Amino acid sequence: MGPDPTRRSLGRIPRRVRRALEGIPARVRRAPGLGLAIAVAERASRDAVGMLAAALTYYLFLSLFPLLLLGLSVLGFVLSDPAEQARWAERLAGAVPGLEPLLGRNLRAVARGRAGAGAIGLAGLLWTSLGTAEAAREILARVFRRRPTGNLLLQKLRSAVSLGLVGLVALASTAATALLSGGAAGPLRPLGYAATFALDIALFLVVYRYLTPGPGPPYRDLLPAALAMGAGWNALKVAGTWYALRVVARASAVYGAFAAALGILAVLHVATRVFVYGAEVAAELMERRGRLAAEG
């Protein structure tokens, strides 16, 4: 048989051009932004956290409703004015895109039946929050190369304490966000958005730090992860609001609730992916500085 035509055609390419073509992948990897993106994508693929991210989405979806019930119950006890209760209920529901259209007029009913709603919300939150914390800790343990220490009971206790701290920060962040977004008007509105973004970053710093098994990575190493998660979450808020206004509002009562539920699941699924990739960015940068192996 004669020589392979493909080899013969490649042989005609000048050596300098052939070396340049072979060096393209290496040059791409050395590019500051694109090289990091490729390394993070490869790292996430090696860590195989897709199923864990799906589990985290599931537990987050289940946690939303008892958390909202508990928050509305507290509002019912703290605020006596029904109009103020309704205003704050809408702000709380608006923290998660698509949640307010799904609940509709039930927000005021929950605030009125605050005692029963609070008990149901607390019981449901205790059950779902541990699953949420365990799924997040498993993801971060794999990303940051950590091994959970202690027996199963001690790990559950650590998860509960970490989640309690994260919950307090999240509650303060949500309340401050509602105040800033509702009170800022005119020229002050951009400042309100900036303050909300800063609070989101602070919240995600605490999440990454205290849900990582063992001593969490330093805050300075987690800042890229928190920035990525904060930017992604705020982008999801905008996309979710657009989805609620364009799709859910035009649908019928039955299909509107179904579309809102699908929208919430989609938002949470993308949010967990951003959560994972944010952690992978921080881990990749730590590894390049030689800090991950020393702490892992």
C-alpha positions as CSV (number, residue, x, y, z in Angstrom):
1,M,0.0,0.0,0.0
2,G,1.1,3.6,-0.6
3,P,1.7,6.1,2.1
4,D,-1.3,7.5,4.0
5,P,-2.6,10.7,2.3
6,T,-3.2,12.4,5.6
7,R,0.4,11.8,6.7
8,R,1.6,13.0,3.3
9,S,-0.4,16.2,3.6
10,L,0.8,16.9,7.1
11,G,4.3,16.3,5.9
12,R,3.9,19.2,3.5
13,I,3.3,21.6,6.4
14,P,6.4,23.6,7.3
15,R,8.0,22.6,10.6
16,R,7.6,26.0,12.1
17,V,3.9,26.1,11.4
18,R,3.4,22.5,12.7
19,R,5.1,23.5,16.0
20,A,2.9,26.5,16.3
21,L,-0.2,24.4,15.8
22,E,0.9,21.8,18.3
23,G,1.6,24.6,20.8
24,I,-1.9,26.1,20.7
25,P,-3.3,24.1,23.6
26,A,-0.3,25.1,25.8
27,R,-0.7,28.7,24.9
28,V,-4.4,28.6,25.7
29,R,-3.7,27.1,29.1
30,R,-1.1,29.8,29.8
31,A,-3.7,32.5,29.1
32,P,-4.7,34.0,32.5
33,G,-8.5,33.8,32.2
34,L,-9.1,31.1,29.7
35,G,-6.4,28.8,31.2
36,L,-8.0,29.1,34.6
37,A,-11.5,28.3,33.2
38,I,-10.2,25.2,31.5
39,A,-8.3,24.0,34.6
40,V,-11.4,24.6,36.7
41,A,-13.7,22.6,34.3
42,E,-11.2,19.7,34.2
43,R,-10.9,19.8,38.0
44,A,-14.7,19.7,38.4
45,S,-14.9,16.8,36.0
46,R,-12.3,14.8,38.0
47,D,-14.1,15.5,41.3
48,A,-17.4,14.2,39.9
49,V,-19.6,16.3,42.1
50,G,-22.6,16.3,39.8
51,M,-24.6,13.8,41.8
52,L,-23.8,15.6,45.1
53,A,-24.8,18.9,43.5
54,A,-28.2,17.3,42.5
55,A,-28.6,16.1,46.1
56,L,-27.9,19.6,47.4
57,T,-30.5,21.0,44.9
58,Y,-33.0,18.5,46.3
59,Y,-32.4,19.4,49.9
60,L,-32.4,23.2,49.2
61,F,-35.8,22.9,47.4
62,L,-37.2,21.0,50.4
63,S,-35.7,23.6,52.8
64,L,-37.3,26.6,51.1
65,F,-40.8,26.1,52.3
66,P,-40.2,25.3,56.0
67,L,-37.7,28.2,56.1
68,L,-40.3,30.6,54.6
69,L,-43.0,29.3,57.0
70,L,-40.7,29.9,60.0
71,G,-39.7,33.4,58.7
72,L,-43.3,34.4,58.1
73,S,-44.3,33.1,61.5
74,V,-41.7,35.3,63.1
75,L,-42.9,38.3,61.1
76,G,-46.4,37.6,62.4
77,F,-45.3,37.8,66.0
78,V,-43.0,40.8,65.5
79,L,-45.1,43.0,63.3
80,S,-48.7,43.9,64.2
81,D,-49.6,45.9,61.1
82,P,-51.1,43.5,58.4
83,A,-49.9,45.8,55.6
84,E,-46.4,45.7,57.0
85,Q,-46.6,41.9,57.4
86,A,-47.6,41.5,53.7
87,R,-44.8,43.8,52.6
88,W,-42.2,41.9,54.4
89,A,-43.6,38.6,53.3
90,E,-43.3,39.6,49.7
91,R,-39.7,40.7,50.3
92,L,-38.8,37.4,51.9
93,A,-40.4,35.4,49.1
94,G,-38.7,37.6,46.6
95,A,-35.3,36.5,47.9
96,V,-35.7,33.3,45.9
97,P,-36.7,33.9,42.2
98,G,-40.0,32.3,41.4
99,L,-41.1,31.6,44.9
100,E,-43.6,34.5,45.3
101,P,-45.7,33.5,42.3
102,L,-45.9,29.9,43.6
103,L,-47.2,30.9,47.0
104,G,-49.4,33.8,45.9
105,R,-52.0,34.9,48.4
106,N,-50.9,32.2,50.9
107,L,-48.3,34.5,52.3
108,R,-50.8,36.5,54.3
109,A,-52.5,33.4,55.5
110,V,-49.3,32.0,56.8
111,A,-48.5,35.3,58.7
112,R,-52.0,35.1,60.3
113,G,-51.6,31.5,61.4
114,R,-48.2,32.2,62.7
115,A,-48.2,29.7,65.7
116,G,-49.0,26.6,63.6
117,A,-46.9,27.7,60.7
118,G,-43.9,28.3,62.9
119,A,-44.1,24.9,64.5
120,I,-44.4,23.1,61.1
121,G,-41.6,25.3,59.6
122,L,-39.3,24.6,62.5
123,A,-39.8,20.8,62.4
124,G,-39.4,20.7,58.6
125,L,-36.3,22.9,58.7
126,L,-34.6,20.7,61.3
127,W,-35.1,17.7,59.0
128,T,-34.1,19.3,55.7
129,S,-31.3,21.5,57.0
130,L,-29.1,18.6,58.1
131,G,-29.4,17.0,54.7
132,T,-28.5,20.4,53.1
133,A,-25.4,20.8,55.3
134,E,-24.2,17.2,54.8
135,A,-24.5,17.5,51.0
136,A,-22.6,20.8,51.0
137,R,-19.9,19.5,53.4
138,E,-19.4,16.4,51.1
139,I,-19.0,18.7,48.1
140,L,-16.5,21.0,49.8
141,A,-14.6,18.0,51.3
142,R,-14.1,16.6,47.9
143,V,-13.2,19.9,46.3
144,F,-10.7,21.0,49.0
145,R,-9.3,17.5,49.5
146,R,-10.5,17.2,53.1
147,R,-11.5,14.1,55.1
148,P,-14.3,14.4,57.7
149,T,-12.9,13.5,61.1
150,G,-14.7,12.0,64.1
151,N,-17.6,9.6,64.4
152,L,-20.9,10.0,62.6
153,L,-22.6,11.7,65.6
154,L,-19.8,14.2,65.9
155,Q,-20.0,15.0,62.2
156,K,-23.8,15.6,62.5
157,L,-23.2,17.9,65.4
158,R,-20.6,19.9,63.5
159,S,-22.9,20.1,60.6
160,A,-25.7,21.4,62.8
161,V,-23.5,24.0,64.5
162,S,-22.1,25.2,61.2
163,L,-25.5,25.4,59.6
164,G,-26.8,27.3,62.6
165,L,-24.0,29.9,62.2
166,V,-24.7,30.1,58.4
167,G,-28.4,30.4,59.1
168,L,-27.9,33.4,61.4
169,V,-25.7,35.2,58.9
170,A,-28.2,34.3,56.1
171,L,-31.1,35.7,58.2
172,A,-29.2,39.0,58.9
173,S,-28.2,39.2,55.2
174,T,-31.8,38.7,54.0
175,A,-33.2,41.2,56.5
176,A,-30.6,43.8,55.5
177,T,-31.2,43.1,51.8
178,A,-34.9,43.6,52.2
179,L,-34.3,46.9,54.0
180,L,-31.8,48.1,51.5
181,S,-33.8,47.1,48.4
182,G,-37.1,48.4,49.8
183,G,-35.8,51.6,51.3
184,A,-33.3,52.8,48.7
185,A,-34.9,54.9,46.0
186,G,-33.6,57.3,43.3
187,P,-29.9,58.0,43.5
188,L,-29.5,55.7,46.5
189,R,-30.8,52.6,44.7
190,P,-27.4,51.7,43.1
191,L,-25.9,51.9,46.6
192,G,-28.5,49.6,47.9
193,Y,-27.7,47.1,45.1
194,A,-24.0,47.4,45.9
195,A,-24.6,46.8,49.6
196,T,-26.8,43.8,48.8
197,F,-24.0,42.3,46.7
198,A,-21.5,42.9,49.5
199,L,-23.8,41.1,51.9
200,D,-24.2,38.2,49.6
201,I,-20.4,37.9,49.3
202,A,-20.1,37.9,53.1
203,L,-22.7,35.2,53.4
204,F,-21.0,32.9,50.9
205,L,-17.6,33.5,52.6
206,V,-19.2,32.1,55.8
207,V,-20.8,29.2,53.9
208,Y,-17.5,28.1,52.2
209,R,-15.5,28.6,55.4
210,Y,-17.7,26.8,58.0
211,L,-19.2,24.1,55.8
212,T,-15.8,22.8,54.8
213,P,-14.8,19.9,57.1
214,G,-12.0,20.6,59.5
215,P,-10.5,24.0,59.8
216,G,-11.9,25.9,56.8
217,P,-9.6,27.6,54.3
218,P,-8.7,31.2,55.0
219,Y,-11.1,33.9,54.0
220,R,-8.5,35.4,51.6
221,D,-8.4,32.1,49.7
222,L,-12.2,31.8,49.6
223,L,-12.8,35.3,48.3
224,P,-12.7,34.2,44.6
225,A,-15.3,31.6,45.3
226,A,-17.5,34.0,47.2
227,L,-17.2,36.6,44.4
228,A,-18.2,34.0,41.8
229,M,-21.1,32.8,43.8
230,G,-22.3,36.3,44.6
231,A,-22.2,37.3,41.0
232,G,-23.9,34.1,39.9
233,W,-26.6,34.4,42.5
234,N,-27.5,38.0,41.6
235,A,-27.6,37.1,37.9
236,L,-29.9,34.2,38.8
237,K,-32.2,36.7,40.7
238,V,-32.5,38.8,37.6
239,A,-33.2,35.7,35.4
240,G,-35.6,34.3,37.9
241,T,-37.5,37.5,38.1
242,W,-37.8,37.7,34.3
243,Y,-39.0,34.1,34.2
244,A,-41.6,34.8,36.9
245,L,-42.9,37.9,35.1
246,R,-42.9,36.5,31.6
247,V,-43.8,32.8,32.1
248,V,-45.5,32.3,35.4
249,A,-47.6,35.5,35.3
250,R,-49.1,34.6,31.9
251,A,-49.9,31.0,32.8
252,S,-53.1,29.7,34.3
253,A,-53.5,29.0,38.0
254,V,-52.5,25.3,37.7
255,Y,-49.8,25.6,35.1
256,G,-48.5,28.8,36.7
257,A,-47.8,26.9,40.0
258,F,-46.1,24.1,38.0
259,A,-44.0,26.6,36.0
260,A,-43.0,28.4,39.2
261,A,-41.9,25.1,40.8
262,L,-39.9,24.2,37.7
263,G,-38.4,27.7,37.7
264,I,-37.3,27.4,41.4
265,L,-35.7,24.0,40.7
266,A,-33.9,25.4,37.7
267,V,-32.6,28.4,39.7
268,L,-31.4,26.1,42.6
269,H,-29.8,23.7,40.2
270,V,-27.8,26.4,38.5
271,A,-27.0,28.0,41.9
272,T,-25.5,24.7,43.2
273,R,-23.4,24.4,40.0
274,V,-22.1,28.0,40.6
275,F,-21.5,27.0,44.2
276,V,-19.4,24.0,43.1
277,Y,-17.5,25.9,40.4
278,G,-16.8,28.8,42.8
279,A,-15.2,26.3,45.2
280,E,-13.3,24.8,42.4
281,V,-11.9,28.2,41.4
282,A,-10.7,28.8,45.0
283,A,-9.2,25.3,45.2
284,E,-7.4,25.6,41.9
285,L,-5.9,29.0,42.9
286,M,-4.9,27.5,46.3
287,E,-3.2,24.6,44.5
288,R,-1.3,26.8,42.2
289,R,0.1,28.7,45.3
290,G,1.0,25.4,47.0
291,R,-1.6,26.0,49.8
292,L,-4.1,23.3,49.1
293,A,-1.8,20.3,49.7
294,A,-0.4,21.8,52.9
295,E,-3.9,22.3,54.3
296,G,-5.7,19.3,52.9
